[in-house]
Amino acid sequence: MDEYLAHLADRNYSLKTVRAYGYDLLAFCRWLAAEDLPLAEVSTEVLLRFLRACREARIPGRPGPNVVTLSGRRMDQYAATTINRRLAAISGLFTFVSMRDPQAKNPVPKGREARWRVPGERSGMLAHTVRRPKNRSALRLREPRRLPKALSQTEAAELLASFRTWRDRAIAGLMLYCGLRSAEVLGLDVADADIGGRWLKVVGKGDRERRVPLDADVASVIQVYLLAERPASGSSRLFVVAKGPNRGRPLTAAGLRTIFRYHRAITGIAGGHPHALRHTFGTALAEAGVDLAVMQALLGHAHVDTTARYIHLAPAHVKAEFDAARTRIRAQQ
């Protein structure tokens, strides 16, 4: 398993992906040890038992099993996305074994070809975005398709007003007005922000670089932060710790979560998570009627069907178009 994780690192997988796969394989190893099964004896039937064990497992510290969501799912269960990631890690492990030893049998059953095409691709309007389909494991669970949760204008304004330091205002502004992910914000270097030209060089998922326009107000906040508040530091990162023993070191993801946790508590906005600000940005673009391809470029999505979800987050805009269409239909009758 260590060799497989090293192989992923050699293939330039992100450290977060390698770490997550490591924990997933650790959970699989612990289950195999509890079942007194060696890795060499893993079969399709064993994987099906592991899948059932994941579905029936309880997460320590969660309320349950009598506490359920509105959809009927227990609160102390693993999400379908978590189980699918575990199965993907296991599938990749046995694929790695088969690559090294062609005679080794892969116990992961092959499923049907994945249906990658969205309706726009099937109709030909987005034919240039069609991706090459590939087989997916038959062990995958069906994942519920959830819409991104955005903040209302009042909630976004109240949350943004609660930030007192220039650093925190700049971080929130980059998410709310430029649509950056939290990891992209933390990965920014000082040289990546062209304040005069109002451009950002952002490294997104998969180490994909893109240029993002920098909002004028956010650019002013960043400039004040750099001139008046950012401590002297040997780090090239734009956002660093301002106080304490770690002063001058790059701000971490845990530190960013602590900041937003504090501001959610003082404002009472339960949905005030970092990614909710990015969703609010995408919703604002959809309500403004921005072209889907432009939205995709700004948000850094690998495919347009991910961007299309934001259209459903603009009910007022959709309702206005619906009412206008109904008015035209009535005029023709």
N, C-alpha and C positions, 0 to 999 in steps of 0.2 A: 504493500500500500504506500509505503514511503517512496518507493521508486516510481509509482504511478503519479503521486503528487509532485515529485521532482520533474516528471515528464510534462505535467501540466505547466509548471513554471518555465520549462524549456520552450514550450509552445507559446509563451508570452501571455498566459492567462493572468488575470489580475490577482494580486495577493489576497484580496477579499474572497474571490472565487475559490482559490486554492485552500484558504482557511476554512471556508464553509464546507467544501467537499471533505476536508480532513475531519471535521466534527461529524459529518454525516456518516463517513466510513467508520468512525469511532463508535457511533451508536450501533451500526451494523455489527461490528466486531463484538461489542458487549452482548448483543442479542445472541450471536452465534455461540459465545462462551456460555451464556445461560442455558442454551439449548444443547450444549456439549456437541457442537458440530464444527469440524474443521473447514477451512475455506475451500479445500479441494473437493469436498463433498456437497457443495452448494448446487442445487438443481432448481429447475423451474418451480417445482412444488415447494421447495424451501423459500424461494423468493415470494411466492404467494402467501406463505405463512408469515413471513416478515411484513408483507404489506398489511395483512390482517392485524398483526400486532401493532403496527403504527396507527392503524385506524382506531384500535381499541385502547391505545395508551392514554394515560392521563398526564397532563403537564403539572408538575409540582408547583404549588403556590397559586394556582388558578381556582376560582370558585367553581364548584360542580360536585357531582354530575347533574344536579337538579337545576342548574342555572343554564339557560339556553338563550340563543339570540332570537330575533324575530323570525329568522328563516328556519328555526328549529334545530340549529347545530349547537352542540354542547360547547360551553366556553372553555372547558379544560381539555379539548381535543387539539391535535395538531391540524393546521390548515392544510388544504389539498396542495398548495404550492410548496409547503415544507416537505411533505411526503414525496412529491414529484421530484424535488431536488435531491432527496436521498436516493431515490431510484435512479436518477440520472448519474449520480456519483458512482453507484454500484454498477450501472451499465457501462460507464466509461472505464471502470476498473477491469471488468471482464473483457472489454474490447482491447484494452492494453495488453492483457494476458494473451489473447488470441493473436495479437500482432507479433508478440515475441515468440509464441509457439503456435504455429498454424494448426497443429494437431489437437490443441486444447479446445474443448467444447465450451461454447458460450451459453450459459443457462438462461440468459435474458431473451425472452421470446420476441421475435420481430413482429411489429404490428403493421397495419396498412400504411400506405403512403400518406404523409401528413397533408391535410387540406390547408395549404398556406394562402390560397388566394382569397382575397376579400371580394365582396360583390362588385366593386368598381373594377377590379382586375379581370373578373370573369366577363364583364360586359365589354371590355376592351378600352374603357376610358383611361385606365391606369395600366395599360399593358406594359409600358416601359418599366414599371416597378415590380414586375413578376419575379419572384425568387424561385430558385431551383428547389423543388420539393424533395424531402428525404423521409425515410421510414422512421416512425416513432414506436417506442416500445408499447406493447399491448398492456403493460403493467401501469401505464399512466392513469391517474385519476382525472376525472373531468373537473376542471377548475371553473368556479363561477366567474362570470365576466362582470367586474364591478366598474362603475364610473368613478373617475377621480373626484375627490371631495374638495371643493373650493370654499374659500371664505367669502362672506358677503362684503360689500364695500365698507360697511360700518365696522365689521369685525376686523378687516384688514387695516383700516385707518386707526382703530383703537389699539391694535397690537403693535403697529409701527410706532405710534406715539408713546408707547410705554418704554421704548428703548432710550436710554439716557446717554450712552457713550457713542462717540462718532464711529467707533469700530463696529458696534452692534447695529447701528443704523445703516452702515454701509453693507453689512452682511445681509440684513433683511431686505434692503433696497435691491441688491443684486438678484435676490430670489423673486421679489415681487414685481420688479419693473424690468428685469432682464431675463427672467425665467431660468436661472441657473439652479442646478442641483446642489445639495449641500456639499457633496464631495468635490464638485467643480469649484465651489467657492473656496473651500479649504485648500485646494490645489493651486490656486492662483499665486503667481509670483508678482513681485512689484513691477517687474519689467513687462508683465502681460497686460497691464492696464495703461492704455494710451489715452490719458485724460484729455490732452489737447485735441486729438483727433476723434475722441469718444468711441474707441473700439476696445474690445477685450479679446484676447486669445485664450480660448477655453479648451481644456482637454477633457473630453467626456468619456462615456463608456467605451471600452475597447481601445483606449488611447487614441480615439478619433478627435482630431483637432478641428475647431471651427472658430470663425470670427463672429462675434456678437456685438451689435451696436450698444453703446453705453449710454444710458439715460443721462440727460444733462444734470438733473438734480442729484442723482447718485454719484456722478463724476465729481460734483462739488463736495459732497460728503466725503468721498474717498480722499480728495485733495486735502481737506481740513484734517482728516485722520492722519495722513502721512506727515503733514507739517507740524501738527500740534499735539498729537496723542500717541502715535506709534513709538514705542521705546526703542532705544538703540539695540540692534540685534545683528548677529552674524548670519541669521537665516535670510534666505531670499524670499520666503513666503510673505504674501501681502498681509495676512492677518496672523498676529502673534498674541501670546498671552501678555496682558498688560500689568498684572500684579502678581505678588507671591513668589515662591521659590522658582517657579518655571517662567518668570518674566523674560520675555524676549524669545521664547521658544515658539514654534509653530502651534497654532490653535488646533486641537484635536477634535475628532468627531464626538468624543465623550464630552469635551468642554462645550461644544456647540449645543449638544442636547441639554446640558445643564442650563445654559443660557435660556433656551426656549422653554424649558420646564419651569423656570422661575417666572418668566413673563406670562405663561399660561396661568399660573397660580394667581398672580396679582391682577390680571385682567379678567379672569374667569372664562376665557375663551378656550374651551376644551379642545377644539380642533386646530389650535394655533401651532401646528407642527411645521418644521422647515419646509417639507415637501408641499404642504397646503398652500404656501405662498407661490410656489411654482405653478400649482394647479390654478390658482387665482389668476396668474399671468396668462396661462393658456386660455382660460375662460374669457378673459377680457379681449384677447385677440379674436376669439370666435365671435363674440358679440359685436366687435367692430367690423366684422366681415372680411378679415384678412384672408388672403388666398391660402389654401391648404398647404401648398408647397412652401410658401414663405414661413408659415407656422412650423412646419417640419424642420426647416433650416434653423429657425430661431431656437426651438426647443431641443434640437440635437437628437431627434428620433431616428432610429435606423430605418424605420418603414412608416409609410404614410397612414396605415391603418391604426397605429398607436395615436397619431395626431388627431385622427378623425373622431376619437372618443370625446374630445373637447367640444365638438359641435353639439353634442347632447347635453352639455353643461350650460348651455345658453338658452334656457327655456323662454325667457322674455323675447329674445331675438327670434327664436323659432315661432313663437306664438304671434309676433307681429307680422312675420312673413305669411303665416297661415291666415291671419285675419285679412291681410291685403289680398291674398289669393281668393278667399271666400267673397270679398267685396267685388272683385272682377268677375267671378263666376255668376254672382247674383245680377250684375249689370248686363250680362249677356243673355239672361233668361227672360 
